[in-house]
Amino acid sequence: MSGTSELEALRESAVFVDGEGHEILRATGNDRVGFLHRITSGKVAGVEVGQGSRTLLLDVRGHVLASLLVFVHAKSLRLLVPGGQGAEVAAGLAKFAIMDDFQIAPEAELASLAVLGPKAGLALSGVGVQAAPSLLAAPLFAHEEVTSDTSGPLWIAHGRKCGADGLCVVTTRARRDALVAALRAGGTLQLPAELVEAARITALEPAPGHEITPERFPVEVGLGAAIDHTKGCYVGQETIVRMRDRGTVRKRLVLLRSSGSDLPTVGDKIAAEGQPSAGQVTSAARLPGERPVALAMLTNTVPVGAAVAIQHAGAELPAEVAAESPPWG
């Protein structure tokens, strides 16, 4: 499969991404906003109904346990968390709610569907889901509840994935499956998993289990923008503030473009001039007709534009540091 049509649709019209990308949690209680603002890294307090934000659940050492998308509804907060982490995140937050009126639980009956591209709204309206035309132009994570002719009540958020803006639909699993069928029948292309991965890497988007792991700090993996530096204490804050004030971010996430045709493997070591152990590959893929690309954790002493060598299967794969993710967003 060439994938050319799907990539053109991603850039020029619309595609959908199916799969179990997120789990949905529902937080309630009178202290839900203040509690989540106090425990996680980002801004939650002051975010208006119909808006949202990205925040992080860190451990006490400042490492990333989970990246959370928070959506403020009138009587609850909805959290989108990486697939497979819902119960763990809910338990991790609940353990801090000792004197707080805060409850959180997975909504296992709900699922998400991403429709990406500049005509995402038109693709959804073609299957009976009428999102406001202004939603794609609204701030990231803005959302609204809508009614679908074919799928009943649901809510839609402005999101970003694979380097493209789009709309994230949250509804029941059965209704999500019906939407997928309707989109496919209406001619909207599905972006295959291998192209999702290649586009994600090219867009320098960190992923759970690859770049976002409990061994990494948020500023190392391009999540510095999910830190609110104006608020009081949160779990892991001491380490993050110390890194900021002392400038001690030693590694950062970079995009590598290979000069050859061999695909690097996750875990491959990276050598640079005078530095035999400069970094490590965390993700790798290729777009149709292009050279392989990879994400890597690389020491900050190797600049963008530098030549590096990826140590792969007993050989060296030449590559260039094509871009970097600024630590603080």
C-alpha beads as a LAMMPS data file, in Angstrom:
LAMMPS data file: protein, C-alpha beads

329 atoms
328 bonds

1 atom types
1 bond types

-500.0 500.0 xlo xhi
-500.0 500.0 ylo yhi
-500.0 500.0 zlo zhi

Masses

1 110.0

Atoms # bond

1 1 1 0.000 0.000 0.000
2 1 1 1.436 3.356 -1.041
3 1 1 -0.412 5.497 1.500
4 1 1 -0.173 8.529 -0.798
5 1 1 -3.935 9.063 -0.980
6 1 1 -4.346 8.895 2.788
7 1 1 -1.539 11.394 3.394
8 1 1 -2.966 13.793 0.814
9 1 1 -6.345 13.522 2.512
10 1 1 -4.737 14.235 5.896
11 1 1 -3.234 17.444 4.539
12 1 1 -6.014 18.590 2.221
13 1 1 -9.350 17.107 3.318
14 1 1 -10.033 14.560 6.097
15 1 1 -9.128 11.100 7.336
16 1 1 -10.207 9.163 10.391
17 1 1 -8.040 7.318 12.893
18 1 1 -9.711 4.344 14.512
19 1 1 -8.436 2.357 17.470
20 1 1 -8.200 2.395 21.225
21 1 1 -6.169 5.567 21.529
22 1 1 -7.820 6.924 24.671
23 1 1 -9.739 5.942 27.747
24 1 1 -12.190 8.386 29.295
25 1 1 -12.400 9.202 32.995
26 1 1 -15.109 11.273 34.677
27 1 1 -14.192 13.407 37.710
28 1 1 -16.920 14.776 39.972
29 1 1 -17.224 16.374 43.404
30 1 1 -17.168 19.973 44.569
31 1 1 -13.358 20.023 44.764
32 1 1 -12.724 18.426 41.363
33 1 1 -11.233 21.513 39.701
34 1 1 -9.104 22.711 42.609
35 1 1 -7.910 19.205 43.404
36 1 1 -6.773 18.383 39.869
37 1 1 -5.156 21.814 39.560
38 1 1 -3.258 21.211 42.801
39 1 1 -2.080 17.670 42.030
40 1 1 -1.163 17.817 38.334
41 1 1 1.296 20.047 36.487
42 1 1 -0.920 22.121 34.206
43 1 1 -3.648 24.709 34.446
44 1 1 -7.099 23.407 35.386
45 1 1 -8.469 26.121 37.681
46 1 1 -9.785 29.031 35.629
47 1 1 -10.404 26.952 32.516
48 1 1 -13.962 27.752 31.431
49 1 1 -16.743 25.304 30.636
50 1 1 -16.344 24.275 27.014
51 1 1 -12.553 24.625 27.138
52 1 1 -9.779 22.253 28.123
53 1 1 -6.082 21.850 28.775
54 1 1 -3.216 19.379 28.834
55 1 1 -1.782 18.484 32.216
56 1 1 0.552 15.807 33.544
57 1 1 0.450 13.370 36.407
58 1 1 4.027 13.223 37.718
59 1 1 5.666 11.185 40.419
60 1 1 7.381 12.894 43.350
61 1 1 10.665 12.959 41.413
62 1 1 9.079 14.817 38.495
63 1 1 8.880 11.886 36.074
64 1 1 5.879 11.562 33.740
65 1 1 3.328 8.960 34.784
66 1 1 0.644 10.061 32.331
67 1 1 -0.275 12.874 29.953
68 1 1 -3.889 13.930 30.522
69 1 1 -6.301 15.951 28.389
70 1 1 -8.835 17.691 30.642
71 1 1 -12.209 18.904 29.338
72 1 1 -14.334 21.120 31.571
73 1 1 -18.051 20.320 31.533
74 1 1 -20.713 22.038 33.619
75 1 1 -20.963 19.336 36.288
76 1 1 -17.832 17.252 35.746
77 1 1 -14.375 17.054 34.277
78 1 1 -13.683 14.536 31.525
79 1 1 -10.137 13.256 31.218
80 1 1 -8.777 11.556 28.131
81 1 1 -5.864 9.332 29.106
82 1 1 -3.701 6.969 27.029
83 1 1 -5.300 3.627 26.259
84 1 1 -4.609 1.057 28.959
85 1 1 -3.858 3.654 31.648
86 1 1 -7.370 4.594 32.739
87 1 1 -7.608 2.508 35.908
88 1 1 -4.015 3.323 36.881
89 1 1 -4.526 7.083 36.473
90 1 1 -7.824 7.009 38.363
91 1 1 -6.183 5.143 41.243
92 1 1 -3.140 7.421 41.182
93 1 1 -5.286 10.539 41.498
94 1 1 -7.746 9.103 44.024
95 1 1 -5.001 8.259 46.507
96 1 1 -4.298 11.982 46.972
97 1 1 -7.962 12.850 47.630
98 1 1 -7.901 12.354 51.391
99 1 1 -9.890 15.389 52.552
100 1 1 -11.197 16.465 49.142
101 1 1 -14.656 16.054 47.678
102 1 1 -13.295 14.375 44.574
103 1 1 -14.356 11.203 42.816
104 1 1 -12.984 9.764 39.589
105 1 1 -13.913 6.654 37.641
106 1 1 -13.412 5.209 34.149
107 1 1 -16.303 5.492 31.719
108 1 1 -15.736 2.138 30.076
109 1 1 -18.761 2.503 27.801
110 1 1 -17.209 5.527 26.037
111 1 1 -14.643 5.585 23.254
112 1 1 -12.982 8.185 21.063
113 1 1 -12.547 8.649 17.339
114 1 1 -10.247 11.175 15.663
115 1 1 -11.149 12.832 12.364
116 1 1 -8.162 14.824 11.124
117 1 1 -7.602 17.385 8.421
118 1 1 -8.944 20.789 7.353
119 1 1 -12.280 19.290 6.257
120 1 1 -12.865 17.178 9.362
121 1 1 -16.041 19.082 10.140
122 1 1 -17.432 18.450 6.654
123 1 1 -16.641 14.738 6.931
124 1 1 -18.564 14.512 10.187
125 1 1 -21.499 16.577 8.956
126 1 1 -21.743 14.178 6.022
127 1 1 -22.567 11.386 8.468
128 1 1 -25.007 13.428 10.534
129 1 1 -22.704 14.924 13.169
130 1 1 -23.064 18.702 13.119
131 1 1 -20.140 20.332 14.914
132 1 1 -19.969 24.107 14.998
133 1 1 -17.898 25.331 12.012
134 1 1 -15.880 27.520 14.402
135 1 1 -14.678 24.598 16.532
136 1 1 -11.589 23.886 14.423
137 1 1 -10.656 27.574 14.676
138 1 1 -11.182 27.642 18.453
139 1 1 -8.333 27.089 20.915
140 1 1 -7.002 23.572 21.196
141 1 1 -9.191 21.376 23.468
142 1 1 -12.282 23.561 23.022
143 1 1 -15.284 21.233 22.949
144 1 1 -19.047 21.086 22.686
145 1 1 -21.880 18.637 23.126
146 1 1 -23.754 17.913 19.918
147 1 1 -26.526 15.673 18.649
148 1 1 -25.928 13.254 15.816
149 1 1 -28.652 12.100 13.444
150 1 1 -27.112 8.633 13.365
151 1 1 -25.279 8.301 16.642
152 1 1 -27.230 10.097 19.372
153 1 1 -25.667 12.471 21.947
154 1 1 -21.893 12.874 21.928
155 1 1 -19.256 15.529 22.415
156 1 1 -16.555 16.781 20.108
157 1 1 -13.245 18.500 20.881
158 1 1 -10.678 20.368 18.835
159 1 1 -7.588 18.180 18.919
160 1 1 -4.279 17.656 17.182
161 1 1 -2.610 14.424 16.094
162 1 1 -0.103 13.412 13.429
163 1 1 0.773 17.068 12.952
164 1 1 -2.770 17.941 11.842
165 1 1 -5.669 19.661 13.546
166 1 1 -8.926 17.786 13.709
167 1 1 -11.946 16.809 15.769
168 1 1 -12.017 14.178 18.497
169 1 1 -15.423 12.537 18.904
170 1 1 -16.310 10.915 22.234
171 1 1 -19.366 8.688 22.332
172 1 1 -20.426 5.139 23.218
173 1 1 -18.486 2.297 21.679
174 1 1 -21.451 1.127 19.618
175 1 1 -22.037 4.651 18.307
176 1 1 -18.335 5.084 17.569
177 1 1 -18.396 1.891 15.504
178 1 1 -21.452 3.160 13.620
179 1 1 -19.659 6.428 12.869
180 1 1 -16.623 4.551 11.562
181 1 1 -18.846 2.553 9.221
182 1 1 -20.634 5.697 8.047
183 1 1 -17.410 7.604 7.435
184 1 1 -15.967 4.721 5.479
185 1 1 -19.153 4.343 3.436
186 1 1 -19.124 8.081 2.738
187 1 1 -15.631 7.942 1.270
188 1 1 -13.550 9.260 4.174
189 1 1 -10.264 7.377 4.182
190 1 1 -8.840 5.669 7.250
191 1 1 -5.237 6.523 8.120
192 1 1 -3.555 3.135 8.660
193 1 1 -1.606 2.498 11.849
194 1 1 1.778 2.530 10.125
195 1 1 1.070 5.947 8.619
196 1 1 -0.276 7.240 11.935
197 1 1 3.066 6.286 13.485
198 1 1 5.151 7.805 10.694
199 1 1 3.164 11.058 10.743
200 1 1 3.389 11.221 14.550
201 1 1 7.156 10.844 14.441
202 1 1 7.556 13.418 11.684
203 1 1 5.491 15.863 13.771
204 1 1 7.720 15.296 16.850
205 1 1 4.796 14.047 18.934
206 1 1 5.820 11.935 21.953
207 1 1 3.848 8.741 22.619
208 1 1 3.230 6.740 25.810
209 1 1 5.503 3.754 26.099
210 1 1 7.986 5.203 23.616
211 1 1 8.966 8.723 24.654
212 1 1 6.579 9.231 27.577
213 1 1 7.762 6.812 30.238
214 1 1 8.187 6.897 34.039
215 1 1 11.930 7.393 33.528
216 1 1 11.561 10.686 31.658
217 1 1 10.963 14.261 32.739
218 1 1 8.303 16.235 30.840
219 1 1 10.834 18.786 29.596
220 1 1 12.895 15.984 28.042
221 1 1 10.035 14.680 25.903
222 1 1 8.446 17.875 24.621
223 1 1 5.765 18.280 27.293
224 1 1 7.058 21.453 28.899
225 1 1 3.990 23.373 27.699
226 1 1 1.868 21.217 30.043
227 1 1 3.512 22.857 33.067
228 1 1 1.901 25.908 34.669
229 1 1 4.712 27.969 36.184
230 1 1 2.339 30.470 37.811
231 1 1 0.614 28.188 40.291
232 1 1 1.551 26.728 43.651
233 1 1 2.737 23.254 44.499
234 1 1 1.896 20.127 42.539
235 1 1 3.303 16.615 42.714
236 1 1 6.852 16.658 41.325
237 1 1 7.109 20.458 41.236
238 1 1 10.344 20.748 43.214
239 1 1 12.345 18.824 40.626
240 1 1 10.787 20.664 37.677
241 1 1 11.454 24.102 39.174
242 1 1 15.034 23.132 39.965
243 1 1 15.581 21.984 36.357
244 1 1 14.098 25.229 35.076
245 1 1 16.066 27.534 37.360
246 1 1 19.383 25.720 36.975
247 1 1 19.032 24.930 33.279
248 1 1 19.812 21.265 33.863
249 1 1 17.862 19.682 30.992
250 1 1 20.606 17.467 29.576
251 1 1 18.591 15.562 26.965
252 1 1 15.740 16.487 24.690
253 1 1 13.511 14.864 22.083
254 1 1 14.743 15.194 18.490
255 1 1 13.702 14.122 15.007
256 1 1 16.300 12.181 13.022
257 1 1 16.207 11.771 9.237
258 1 1 18.177 8.824 7.953
259 1 1 20.395 9.056 4.883
260 1 1 19.954 5.358 4.089
261 1 1 17.092 2.954 3.580
262 1 1 17.431 0.696 6.634
263 1 1 14.854 1.309 9.347
264 1 1 16.328 1.923 12.820
265 1 1 15.086 -0.109 15.769
266 1 1 13.807 1.222 19.084
267 1 1 16.723 1.087 21.497
268 1 1 19.449 1.679 18.893
269 1 1 22.268 3.797 20.311
270 1 1 23.314 7.065 18.704
271 1 1 26.867 8.315 18.297
272 1 1 27.881 11.872 17.464
273 1 1 31.245 13.498 16.871
274 1 1 33.304 12.934 20.003
275 1 1 30.321 11.363 21.791
276 1 1 29.950 7.599 21.284
277 1 1 26.886 7.469 23.560
278 1 1 24.945 10.605 22.637
279 1 1 21.441 9.183 22.729
280 1 1 18.980 6.430 21.897
281 1 1 16.191 5.833 19.360
282 1 1 12.688 5.740 20.881
283 1 1 10.502 5.399 17.741
284 1 1 11.120 4.776 14.034
285 1 1 9.028 4.600 10.855
286 1 1 8.942 5.809 7.274
287 1 1 6.500 7.707 5.109
288 1 1 5.816 6.285 1.623
289 1 1 8.640 7.061 -0.771
290 1 1 10.776 8.742 1.888
291 1 1 13.804 7.870 3.994
292 1 1 13.245 6.509 7.493
293 1 1 12.615 8.937 10.339
294 1 1 13.082 8.393 14.049
295 1 1 12.524 10.071 17.368
296 1 1 15.372 9.927 19.825
297 1 1 16.473 11.163 23.206
298 1 1 19.663 13.067 22.417
299 1 1 22.099 15.037 24.539
300 1 1 21.634 18.795 24.196
301 1 1 25.271 19.218 23.150
302 1 1 24.441 17.798 19.700
303 1 1 22.706 20.618 17.773
304 1 1 20.027 20.544 15.103
305 1 1 21.728 19.999 11.751
306 1 1 24.455 17.768 13.168
307 1 1 25.348 14.439 11.594
308 1 1 24.960 11.384 13.811
309 1 1 25.353 7.635 13.420
310 1 1 22.665 5.202 14.546
311 1 1 24.180 1.950 15.788
312 1 1 21.957 -0.687 14.193
313 1 1 22.536 -4.448 13.894
314 1 1 26.312 -4.094 13.844
315 1 1 26.284 -1.282 11.296
316 1 1 26.142 2.501 11.381
317 1 1 23.167 4.251 9.806
318 1 1 23.998 7.882 8.936
319 1 1 21.371 10.416 9.932
320 1 1 20.853 14.124 10.568
321 1 1 19.273 15.867 13.534
322 1 1 16.415 17.498 11.645
323 1 1 14.458 19.178 14.468
324 1 1 14.139 19.321 18.229
325 1 1 11.380 19.769 20.752
326 1 1 12.112 22.803 22.962
327 1 1 12.157 21.676 26.620
328 1 1 9.763 24.336 27.934
329 1 1 7.334 24.410 25.006

Bonds

1 1 1 2
2 1 2 3
3 1 3 4
4 1 4 5
5 1 5 6
6 1 6 7
7 1 7 8
8 1 8 9
9 1 9 10
10 1 10 11
11 1 11 12
12 1 12 13
13 1 13 14
14 1 14 15
15 1 15 16
16 1 16 17
17 1 17 18
18 1 18 19
19 1 19 20
20 1 20 21
21 1 21 22
22 1 22 23
23 1 23 24
24 1 24 25
25 1 25 26
26 1 26 27
27 1 27 28
28 1 28 29
29 1 29 30
30 1 30 31
31 1 31 32
32 1 32 33
33 1 33 34
34 1 34 35
35 1 35 36
36 1 36 37
37 1 37 38
38 1 38 39
39 1 39 40
40 1 40 41
41 1 41 42
42 1 42 43
43 1 43 44
44 1 44 45
45 1 45 46
46 1 46 47
47 1 47 48
48 1 48 49
49 1 49 50
50 1 50 51
51 1 51 52
52 1 52 53
53 1 53 54
54 1 54 55
55 1 55 56
56 1 56 57
57 1 57 58
58 1 58 59
59 1 59 60
60 1 60 61
61 1 61 62
62 1 62 63
63 1 63 64
64 1 64 65
65 1 65 66
66 1 66 67
67 1 67 68
68 1 68 69
69 1 69 70
70 1 70 71
71 1 71 72
72 1 72 73
73 1 73 74
74 1 74 75
75 1 75 76
76 1 76 77
77 1 77 78
78 1 78 79
79 1 79 80
80 1 80 81
81 1 81 82
82 1 82 83
83 1 83 84
84 1 84 85
85 1 85 86
86 1 86 87
87 1 87 88
88 1 88 89
89 1 89 90
90 1 90 91
91 1 91 92
92 1 92 93
93 1 93 94
94 1 94 95
95 1 95 96
96 1 96 97
97 1 97 98
98 1 98 99
99 1 99 100
100 1 100 101
101 1 101 102
102 1 102 103
103 1 103 104
104 1 104 105
105 1 105 106
106 1 106 107
107 1 107 108
108 1 108 109
109 1 109 110
110 1 110 111
111 1 111 112
112 1 112 113
113 1 113 114
114 1 114 115
115 1 115 116
116 1 116 117
117 1 117 118
118 1 118 119
119 1 119 120
120 1 120 121
121 1 121 122
122 1 122 123
123 1 123 124
124 1 124 125
125 1 125 126
126 1 126 127
127 1 127 128
128 1 128 129
129 1 129 130
130 1 130 131
131 1 131 132
132 1 132 133
133 1 133 134
134 1 134 135
135 1 135 136
136 1 136 137
137 1 137 138
138 1 138 139
139 1 139 140
140 1 140 141
141 1 141 142
142 1 142 143
143 1 143 144
144 1 144 145
145 1 145 146
146 1 146 147
147 1 147 148
148 1 148 149
149 1 149 150
150 1 150 151
151 1 151 152
152 1 152 153
153 1 153 154
154 1 154 155
155 1 155 156
156 1 156 157
157 1 157 158
158 1 158 159
159 1 159 160
160 1 160 161
161 1 161 162
162 1 162 163
163 1 163 164
164 1 164 165
165 1 165 166
166 1 166 167
167 1 167 168
168 1 168 169
169 1 169 170
170 1 170 171
171 1 171 172
172 1 172 173
173 1 173 174
174 1 174 175
175 1 175 176
176 1 176 177
177 1 177 178
178 1 178 179
179 1 179 180
180 1 180 181
181 1 181 182
182 1 182 183
183 1 183 184
184 1 184 185
185 1 185 186
186 1 186 187
187 1 187 188
188 1 188 189
189 1 189 190
190 1 190 191
191 1 191 192
192 1 192 193
193 1 193 194
194 1 194 195
195 1 195 196
196 1 196 197
197 1 197 198
198 1 198 199
199 1 199 200
200 1 200 201
201 1 201 202
202 1 202 203
203 1 203 204
204 1 204 205
205 1 205 206
206 1 206 207
207 1 207 208
208 1 208 209
209 1 209 210
210 1 210 211
211 1 211 212
212 1 212 213
213 1 213 214
214 1 214 215
215 1 215 216
216 1 216 217
217 1 217 218
218 1 218 219
219 1 219 220
220 1 220 221
221 1 221 222
222 1 222 223
223 1 223 224
224 1 224 225
225 1 225 226
226 1 226 227
227 1 227 228
228 1 228 229
229 1 229 230
230 1 230 231
231 1 231 232
232 1 232 233
233 1 233 234
234 1 234 235
235 1 235 236
236 1 236 237
237 1 237 238
238 1 238 239
239 1 239 240
240 1 240 241
241 1 241 242
242 1 242 243
243 1 243 244
244 1 244 245
245 1 245 246
246 1 246 247
247 1 247 248
248 1 248 249
249 1 249 250
250 1 250 251
251 1 251 252
252 1 252 253
253 1 253 254
254 1 254 255
255 1 255 256
256 1 256 257
257 1 257 258
258 1 258 259
259 1 259 260
260 1 260 261
261 1 261 262
262 1 262 263
263 1 263 264
264 1 264 265
265 1 265 266
266 1 266 267
267 1 267 268
268 1 268 269
269 1 269 270
270 1 270 271
271 1 271 272
272 1 272 273
273 1 273 274
274 1 274 275
275 1 275 276
276 1 276 277
277 1 277 278
278 1 278 279
279 1 279 280
280 1 280 281
281 1 281 282
282 1 282 283
283 1 283 284
284 1 284 285
285 1 285 286
286 1 286 287
287 1 287 288
288 1 288 289
289 1 289 290
290 1 290 291
291 1 291 292
292 1 292 293
293 1 293 294
294 1 294 295
295 1 295 296
296 1 296 297
297 1 297 298
298 1 298 299
299 1 299 300
300 1 300 301
301 1 301 302
302 1 302 303
303 1 303 304
304 1 304 305
305 1 305 306
306 1 306 307
307 1 307 308
308 1 308 309
309 1 309 310
310 1 310 311
311 1 311 312
312 1 312 313
313 1 313 314
314 1 314 315
315 1 315 316
316 1 316 317
317 1 317 318
318 1 318 319
319 1 319 320
320 1 320 321
321 1 321 322
322 1 322 323
323 1 323 324
324 1 324 325
325 1 325 326
326 1 326 327
327 1 327 328
328 1 328 329
